Amino acid sequence: MEYRTLGNSGLKVSRLVLGSMNIGSRKQFTQIGGLGLDEARRLFDVALDAGVNMIDTANMYSYGQSEEIIGQALRGKRDDVLIASKVRARLADGPNDGGASAYHIVREVEKSLRRLDTDHLDLLYLHQWDGQTPIEESLTALERLVAAGKVRYLGISNFNGWQIMKTMYTARLHHLGTPVVQQVYYTPEARESEYEIIPAALDQGLGTLVWGPLGEGLLSGKVRRGQDVASTTRQGTDWPEPHVVDRERAYDIIDLLAEIADARQVSVPRLILAWELARPGITGLVISGRTEQQLLDNLSAPDLRLTDEETARINEATQLPAYYPYWHRIINAADRPDPAEAPFLDGYRQRMRG
């Protein structure tokens, strides 16, 4: 397993992080996994044996049950693994049962610590932007948790580019704890994060971990054009994610990925994960698996090296348009590219020529 520092921190994190949204069975989360304690323990053992050193969870996963099971599964192993969790999601109907207010953040972190049976979180994300709470308030609450030893590092997730910049600027202006990593949705079918989000992270020294790297089942290899969606994949349920803007384009991409995977005699998920690991600005991926076999296949992705031709075929088929101001910058300001967006400009340029 390869390890990379998390943004501008000294923390080393495995390039594959084990996600846990499929652990627990409360409410709608049953349909995306519903894994119990024994199954979680086995998957944790497999992942840790492969060199994974971080478990990723959130207080909203199965409404706290995911954290409860993780706490039980890691008894005796807590010092061997990093735990990341998240706060911001609405968990009940009260006026303060969601958001990034100081009240909600502190209360929910205390609950997460009890569920996880630990005295600290190694990484805490703001799970979403809160448009009604001043970011100064959120960052001050997070700073107090770090000072109290209850949180080690800070992260953000699902932020727009301008929200990233506002958060980083505000933290530095007020000498508050600065996030070191972001978590984003990013797949061959959904490369929108390349427009602003990943370049902002590169500019600010944030690491980028990808959640849902297989499109939450859309790119599992089981979803194909003209076929009934298998009940064994999340896409066979009423789970609302991911939002697919162009379903026919998605099927075209899936067909291409399946063709390349078949030629290499590897699974579609392994091919996708290998492609994502090689993308600019990507620190690592949050993976999971319902079964040991699925997890082992995903864990083998770092060993797969795509050829230049394979990479080019995927890049070309999945390249997004050069929306303004990219087309204007390519035409009129190509002489002075910014290092943070330079890795993506050739793709836009080629799409304009095509």
C-alpha positions in Angstrom: 0.0 0.0 0.0 1.2 3.5 -0.9 0.8 6.3 1.6 0.6 10.0 1.0 0.6 13.1 3.3 -2.8 14.6 3.7 -2.6 18.0 2.2 -0.3 20.4 4.1 -0.2 18.1 7.1 2.3 15.5 8.3 -0.3 12.8 8.5 0.3 9.8 6.2 -2.9 8.2 4.8 -3.2 5.1 2.7 -4.3 5.8 -0.9 -7.3 3.6 -0.3 -9.5 4.4 2.7 -12.2 2.1 3.9 -15.7 3.6 3.8 -18.5 2.5 6.0 -21.8 3.8 4.6 -22.8 0.2 4.0 -22.4 -0.6 7.7 -25.6 -0.5 9.7 -29.3 -1.0 8.9 -31.3 1.9 10.1 -34.0 3.4 7.8 -33.0 3.7 4.2 -29.4 2.6 4.8 -30.5 -1.1 4.8 -30.7 -1.0 1.0 -27.1 0.0 0.5 -25.5 -2.6 2.6 -27.0 -3.3 6.0 -23.7 -4.9 7.2 -23.5 -6.0 10.8 -20.8 -6.4 13.4 -19.3 -9.7 12.3 -19.3 -8.6 8.6 -17.7 -5.3 9.5 -15.0 -7.0 11.6 -14.0 -9.2 8.7 -13.9 -6.4 6.2 -11.8 -4.3 8.6 -9.3 -7.2 9.0 -9.0 -7.6 5.3 -8.5 -3.9 4.7 -6.0 -3.4 7.5 -4.0 -6.5 6.4 -3.8 -4.8 3.0 -2.3 -1.7 4.5 -5.4 0.5 4.8 -4.9 2.8 7.8 -8.1 4.9 7.8 -11.7 4.1 8.4 -14.1 6.7 7.0 -17.6 7.1 8.6 -20.2 9.9 9.3 -22.7 10.5 12.1 -25.5 10.3 9.5 -24.6 6.8 8.3 -27.4 4.6 9.5 -28.1 7.4 11.9 -25.2 6.7 14.2 -25.3 2.9 13.9 -22.3 2.8 11.6 -20.2 4.5 14.2 -21.5 2.2 16.9 -20.5 -0.9 15.0 -17.1 0.6 14.1 -16.5 1.3 17.8 -17.2 -2.3 18.6 -15.3 -3.8 15.7 -12.1 -1.8 16.4 -11.9 -2.6 20.1 -8.3 -3.6 20.8 -7.2 -2.1 17.4 -8.0 1.6 17.9 -4.3 2.7 17.9 -3.8 0.8 14.7 -6.1 2.8 12.5 -7.2 6.4 11.9 -10.9 7.2 12.2 -12.5 10.0 10.2 -16.1 11.1 10.7 -18.3 14.0 9.7 -20.8 16.5 11.1 -23.4 18.8 9.5 -26.2 16.5 8.3 -29.7 16.8 9.7 -30.4 13.8 12.1 -33.7 14.7 13.6 -36.5 17.3 13.2 -35.5 19.9 15.8 -34.3 23.4 14.7 -30.7 22.7 15.8 -30.6 19.0 14.7 -28.6 19.9 11.6 -26.1 22.5 10.3 -22.7 23.7 11.2 -23.5 25.9 14.2 -21.2 25.6 17.2 -24.1 24.1 19.1 -24.6 21.3 16.6 -21.0 20.6 15.9 -19.9 20.2 19.5 -23.0 18.2 20.5 -22.7 15.8 17.6 -19.0 15.3 17.9 -19.5 14.3 21.6 -22.1 11.8 20.5 -19.8 10.4 17.8 -17.0 9.9 20.3 -19.4 7.9 22.6 -20.6 5.8 19.7 -17.1 5.1 18.5 -15.9 4.4 22.0 -12.9 6.7 21.6 -11.6 9.9 23.1 -10.7 11.5 19.7 -11.4 11.6 16.0 -8.3 11.7 13.8 -10.1 13.6 11.2 -13.4 15.5 11.2 -15.1 16.8 8.1 -17.8 19.5 7.7 -20.0 17.2 5.6 -21.7 20.0 3.6 -21.6 23.8 3.4 -24.1 25.6 5.8 -25.4 28.7 4.1 -27.0 30.0 7.3 -24.1 29.7 9.8 -21.1 32.1 9.5 -18.1 30.0 8.6 -16.3 31.9 11.4 -18.6 30.2 13.9 -18.1 26.8 12.5 -14.3 27.1 12.4 -14.1 28.5 15.9 -16.1 25.5 17.2 -13.8 23.1 15.3 -10.7 24.9 16.7 -12.0 24.4 20.3 -12.5 20.7 19.6 -8.9 20.5 18.3 -7.6 22.4 21.3 -9.5 20.0 23.7 -7.8 17.0 22.0 -11.1 15.6 20.7 -10.2 16.2 17.0 -6.8 15.9 15.4 -7.3 17.2 11.8 -10.0 19.1 10.0 -11.6 18.5 6.5 -14.4 19.7 4.3 -16.7 17.8 2.0 -19.0 18.7 -1.0 -17.9 22.3 -1.0 -18.0 24.6 -4.1 -14.7 26.2 -5.2 -15.7 29.6 -3.7 -16.7 27.9 -0.5 -13.3 26.2 -0.2 -11.6 29.6 -0.7 -13.8 31.4 1.8 -13.2 28.7 4.4 -9.4 28.7 3.9 -9.2 32.5 3.9 -11.4 32.9 7.0 -9.4 30.3 8.9 -6.1 32.0 8.1 -7.5 35.5 8.8 -8.6 34.6 12.2 -5.8 32.2 13.0 -8.1 29.2 13.3 -7.5 25.6 12.4 -7.2 25.1 8.7 -8.7 22.1 6.8 -6.1 19.8 5.3 -8.3 17.7 3.1 -11.5 17.7 1.1 -13.8 14.8 0.1 -15.5 15.0 -3.2 -17.6 12.9 -5.6 -15.6 12.2 -8.7 -15.8 9.4 -11.3 -15.2 9.0 -15.1 -18.9 9.8 -15.6 -18.8 12.8 -13.2 -15.7 14.9 -13.6 -17.3 18.2 -12.6 -14.9 18.6 -9.7 -12.2 19.4 -12.2 -13.7 22.7 -13.1 -13.1 24.5 -9.7 -13.0 22.2 -6.8 -9.8 20.1 -7.4 -7.9 23.2 -8.7 -8.9 25.1 -5.6 -7.6 22.3 -3.4 -4.3 22.1 -5.4 -3.9 25.9 -5.0 -4.6 25.8 -1.2 -2.6 22.7 -0.4 -5.7 20.6 0.4 -5.6 16.8 -0.1 -8.5 15.3 -2.1 -10.1 12.0 -1.2 -12.8 10.7 -3.5 -16.1 9.4 -2.1 -18.3 7.2 -4.3 -15.5 6.4 -6.8 -17.7 3.8 -8.4 -20.7 6.1 -8.7 -22.5 4.5 -5.8 -23.1 1.4 -7.8 -23.6 3.1 -11.2 -20.1 2.0 -12.3 -20.0 -1.3 -10.6 -20.1 -3.3 -13.8 -23.6 -4.5 -13.1 -25.4 -1.6 -14.6 -25.6 -1.8 -18.4 -27.7 -0.3 -21.2 -31.0 -2.2 -21.8 -30.6 -4.4 -18.7 -32.7 -4.5 -15.6 -30.7 -3.0 -12.7 -29.7 -5.8 -10.4 -31.2 -5.7 -6.9 -27.8 -6.4 -5.5 -26.6 -2.9 -6.5 -27.6 0.4 -5.0 -28.9 1.4 -8.4 -31.6 -1.3 -8.0 -33.1 0.6 -5.1 -34.7 4.0 -4.7 -31.4 5.5 -3.4 -31.3 9.0 -4.9 -27.7 9.2 -5.8 -25.9 9.8 -8.1 -27.7 12.4 -10.1 -26.9 11.5 -13.7 -27.4 14.4 -16.1 -27.2 12.4 -19.3 -28.1 8.7 -19.0 -27.1 7.8 -22.6 -23.7 9.4 -22.1 -23.3 7.4 -18.9 -24.1 4.2 -20.7 -21.6 5.0 -23.5 -18.9 5.5 -20.8 -19.9 2.2 -19.1 -19.7 0.4 -22.4 -16.2 1.8 -23.0 -15.0 0.9 -19.5 -16.3 -2.6 -19.9 -14.6 -3.0 -23.2 -11.2 -1.9 -21.8 -11.6 -4.0 -18.6 -12.5 -7.1 -20.6 -9.4 -6.6 -22.8 -7.2 -6.3 -19.7 -9.1 -9.2 -18.0 -9.8 -7.1 -14.9 -13.1 -6.0 -13.3 -14.7 -2.7 -14.3 -14.4 -1.4 -10.7 -10.7 -2.2 -10.6 -10.1 -0.4 -13.9 -12.0 2.7 -12.7 -10.2 2.9 -9.4 -6.8 2.6 -11.1 -7.8 5.5 -13.5 -8.9 7.7 -10.6 -5.8 7.1 -8.6 -3.7 8.4 -11.5 -5.8 11.6 -11.9 -4.2 15.0 -11.1 -4.8 16.1 -7.5 -6.2 12.9 -6.2 -4.7 11.9 -2.8 -6.8 8.7 -2.5 -10.1 7.0 -2.7 -12.7 5.9 -0.2 -13.7 2.4 -1.2 -15.9 -0.3 0.3 -17.5 -3.7 -0.5 -20.4 -5.7 0.5 -18.3 -8.9 0.4 -14.8 -9.8 1.1 -14.3 -10.7 -2.6 -15.5 -7.2 -3.7 -13.2 -5.5 -1.2 -10.2 -7.6 -2.2 -10.8 -6.7 -5.9 -11.0 -3.0 -5.0 -7.9 -3.2 -2.9 -5.9 -4.6 -5.9 -6.6 -1.4 -7.9 -3.3 0.4 -7.0 -1.4 -2.5 -8.7 -3.1 -1.9 -12.0 -1.2 0.5 -14.3 -3.2 1.6 -17.4 -1.4 2.1 -20.7 -1.2 5.5 -22.2 -3.7 4.4 -24.9 -6.2 3.1 -22.3 -5.9 6.3 -20.3 -6.3 8.5 -23.4 -9.5 6.6 -24.5 -11.1 7.0 -21.1 -10.0 10.7 -20.9 -11.4 11.5 -24.3 -14.7 9.7 -23.8 -15.4 11.3 -20.5 -14.0 14.9 -21.0 -16.4 17.6 -20.1 -16.9 20.8 -22.2 -14.7 23.9 -21.9 -17.3 26.1 -20.3 -16.6 29.8 -19.8 -14.2 31.1 -18.7 -12.1 28.1 -19.7 -12.6 28.5 -23.4 -11.8 32.2 -23.2 -8.7 31.6 -21.1 -7.5 28.9 -23.5 -7.9 31.2 -26.5 -6.6 34.4 -25.0 -4.5 33.6 -21.9 -2.7 30.3 -22.6 0.7 31.9 -22.2 0.4 32.1 -18.4 -1.5 29.0 -17.1 -2.0 28.6 -13.4 -0.3 25.5 -12.0 -3.5 24.5 -10.1 -5.6 24.2 -13.3 -2.9 23.4 -15.8 -3.3 19.6 -15.5 -6.9 20.0 -16.8 -6.5 22.6 -19.6 -5.3 20.2 -22.3 -8.5 18.2 -21.9 -10.6 21.3 -22.4 -8.4 22.4 -25.3 -8.7 19.0 -27.1 -12.5 19.0 -26.6 -12.7 22.5 -28.2 -10.8 21.2 -31.2 -13.0 18.1 -31.5 
